[in-house]
Amino acid sequence: MRAGILVSLCLCISSFLSVPLPISAQGSGDNSAASAAGRITAATSSLNHLSDLDAGFLIPDTFDRVQEAYDRYTRDIREGKSTRDIDRSHTEFDAALVLARERLDRVNELLMVPLEKRAAAQRANAPAMVPDAFEEAESRLERAISRLEDDRVSDAFSQGQEAAALYDVARSSVIEMSLIGSAQIGLAEAEDQDWDRLAPASFAQARRLVDEVTGALDRGEPLSAALRNKAQTADYAVRRAIEIAAQVDGLRKDPGNWERMLLSQEDLARQAADMAGVGADFLANDPQAIMTESLRTLAARQDSLGRLLQLAEIDAAALRAEVDSLHQAIEEQQIRLSSMVESYQQDLQRRKEELDRERRELRDYLYEKTQLDATAQAQERFSDDEAIVVRDADRLTLRLIGLSFQAGRTEIPRGARGLLERLGEFLVLYPQTRVAVKGHTDATGAEEKNVTLSKSRANAVMQFLADQSGVETERMTSSGLGSAQPIDSNNTRRGRDRNRRIDVVLTFTRDL
């Protein structure tokens, strides 16, 4: 650290000396090119650098000579004296600066330790906190500096060492005041008022703690957290001792206080006895003995409870272990059940898929069988002269050639009612089918009228099936196609009779 401060000071001095000198110092031939203000500014800057290095304190006599040379030099410039006079005064100023640098180097080298101690004391605010101690150290350092300027190096070094010790004392005093000052003041006041006689044990303990803290500070121990805590403990001990002394003093002055204190002790002892379940006979025992017995009983009870608690903790640990084992068993069982459920679900899914497939196959089979049965039934129920049975994909068409309407008429012929009744019975057998009743005409007459006529005939047949055979109307639709789809020639009477027909189309669904 000392070397660091010395290096820093040397660097500051070097920077001071590196400031450009007045123009006149660079050669008298340049004086005419430099302004008077510029030369004064350069000289002032050099002087200020020297002042910043605390030269006024460290080398006071030398610094005074530098200031005198500065005053002469700047005065010659301001008064416009000759170049020769200005050069001469500048040479004197420059020589004073060089000497100041040498003296500063010497002071910082020989008095490095006290200067470091001085800086540490200043950082601790010693000038304000302990001004007398700091001023004494300052005075000793000034003497060392004075001896050094007189080239009395040995005396200067000795005085510097004394100054360093005094700076340490000042700094330690500040630290001690901040840590333990209030406790020391309290002890001093207690001694002045003779309070330590009223509470000797408390003050002895407090004084011991204060001495331990001050001893650590005197030994230069660092301000650790432990030392700060001990200082706080010492401060509390002093304040507590003062409080106890005040209470003792109050008891001493008023005898009634003794009675109140004794009764208070008995009350506390009685409360402890009640808690412990022991007798409180103050005629046979003093409060302290009853309190001691009560505390002993309570301690024994606490020990018993502690043992019971330990046993309970052991039982609880065993229960926790058992619970953990049960949890593990449950988890394992859940894993097995999950595996079984997953297997069952997979098997159920397979069975469901198989059942769906079988259902589809059965539906397809029944669908096909129903159509075949319906076709066979139709062929069996209706003769070739009554109906032509045509199966196409999912439809079954019955061309009722046996139902021939009179030309231009929509009434169902009486002879065809039996055919329609048997048709209704047939349709009732297959309720899952949709029924489309389509009317047709021959080519006689206008087609528009034929379409209307065929539609009316289809409606008449559909109404007959609903009324006479009970076929649901929701299943049936009707349409008129006119002469657009003949099944025979319209050039013959027989052909025209066959074309004036009704087609009943059954559409099968796969719904079972």
C-alpha positions, 0 to 999 in steps of 0.5 A, a space after each residue: 500500500 505504501 509503495 502504491 501511494 508513493 507511486 501515485 504521488 510520483 505520477 502526480 508530480 510527473 504530470 505536474 512537471 509535464 505541463 508545458 512551461 511558459 513560452 519564454 522558457 522555450 527560448 527567448 526567441 519565441 517571446 514575441 510569438 506568445 501572448 502575455 495571457 498565455 504565459 501567465 496561464 501556463 505558469 498558473 497551471 504549473 503552480 496549481 498542480 503543485 498546490 494539488 499535491 499538497 505542497 503547501 503542507 508537505 514543503 511549506 518553505 519551498 512552496 513559498 519560494 515557488 509562489 514568490 518566483 511565480 509572483 515575480 514572473 507573472 508581474 514582469 509579464 504583466 508590466 511588459 518588461 524586457 525579454 531578458 528580465 522575463 527570461 530571468 524571472 522564468 528561470 528562477 520560477 522553473 528552478 523553484 519548480 524543479 526544487 519543489 519536485 525534488 523536495 516532494 519526492 524526498 518527503 514522500 519517500 521518507 515520510 510515506 508511512 505517516 502520510 499513509 496513516 494521515 490519509 487513513 485518519 482523514 478517511 475515518 473523519 478524525 479531524 472532526 471526531 477527535 480534533 485534539 488527537 488529530 491536531 497533535 499528530 498534524 503538529 508532529 508531522 509538521 515538525 518532521 517536515 520542517 526537520 526534513 527541509 533543514 536536511 535533518 533526515 534522522 530527526 525528520 524520520 523519528 518525528 514522522 514515526 511519532 506522527 504515524 503512531 499519533 494518527 493511528 491513535 486518532 483513527 483508533 479513537 474514532 473507531 472506538 467511539 463509534 463502536 464502544 463510545 456510548 458504553 465507555 461514557 456509561 461506565 464513566 458516569 456510573 463510576 462518577 455516581 458510584 452506581 457500580 457499588 449498587 450492581 457490582 456483578 452487572 458492572 463487572 461483566 459490562 466492564 469486561 466486555 468493554 475491555 475485550 472490545 477496546 483490547 481488540 481495537 488496540 491490537 489492530 484487529 479488523 472490524 469483523 462482524 463478531 467484533 461489532 456484535 461484541 461491541 453491541 453486547 457490551 453496550 447493552 450490558 452497560 445500559 442494563 447494569 445502569 438500569 439494575 443499579 437504578 432499581 437497586 437504588 430505588 429499593 434502597 431509598 424506599 423500604 416499601 419497595 422491598 416488600 413489593 419485590 418480595 411479594 412479586 417474587 412470591 407471586 412468581 414462585 406461586 405461579 411456577 408451583 401451580 404449573 408444576 403441581 407442587 406446594 408453595 409454603 413460604 413459611 417453610 421455604 423461601 421463594 427461591 427454593 420453591 421456584 427451584 423445586 418447581 423448575 426441577 419438576 417442570 424439567 423432569 416433566 419436560 424430559 418425560 414428555 420429550 421421551 414420549 415425543 421420541 417414542 411417538 416420532 418412532 411410531 410415526 416413522 413406522 407408520 410412515 414407512 407402512 403407509 409408504 409401503 401401502 402406497 407402493 403396493 397400491 401403485 403396483 396394483 394400479 399398474 396391474 389393473 391398468 394393464 388388465 383394463 387396457 387388455 380388456 379394452 383391446 379385447 372388447 374393441 376386437 370383439 366390437 369390430 367383429 360384431 360390427 363386421 358380423 352385423 354388416 354381413 348379416 345386414 347385407 345378407 338380410 338385405 339381399 334375402 329380403 329383395 329375393 324374397 320380395 321378388 319371389 313373393 311378387 312373382 308368386 302373388 301376381 300373374 304375368 297378366 297383372 304385373 311385370 316384376 323387374 328387380 334392379 339393384 336395390 329396387 323392385 318394380 311392379 308394372 301393373 299392366 293388369 290395371 288399365 285406366 279408361 282413356 282420359 279417366 282417373 277412376 280405378 276400374 272395379 276389376 282392378 281393385 283386387 289387384 291393388 288390394 293384393 298389392 297393398 298386402 304385399 307392401 305391408 309385408 315390407 315396411 322398410 321399403 320406400 314406395 314410389 307410385 308412377 303414373 303412365 299414359 298412352 300417346 293419345 292427346 297433348 303431353 301436358 294433359 297426359 302428365 297431369 292425367 298420369 299424376 292424378 292416376 298415381 295419386 288415386 292408386 296411392 290413396 287407395 293403398 293408404 285407405 284400403 290396405 293401411 300403407 303409410 303415406 309417409 312411405 309413398 310418393 307419387 309422380 306422373 310421367 305422361 307417355 314418356 316411358 311406354 312399354 308397348 306400341 301406341 299404334 295398337 289398342 292393346 299397346 295403348 291399354 298396356 301403356 296406360 299403367 301404374 308402376 310401383 317401385 319399391 326401394 329397399 334400405 339396409 336398416 334392419 
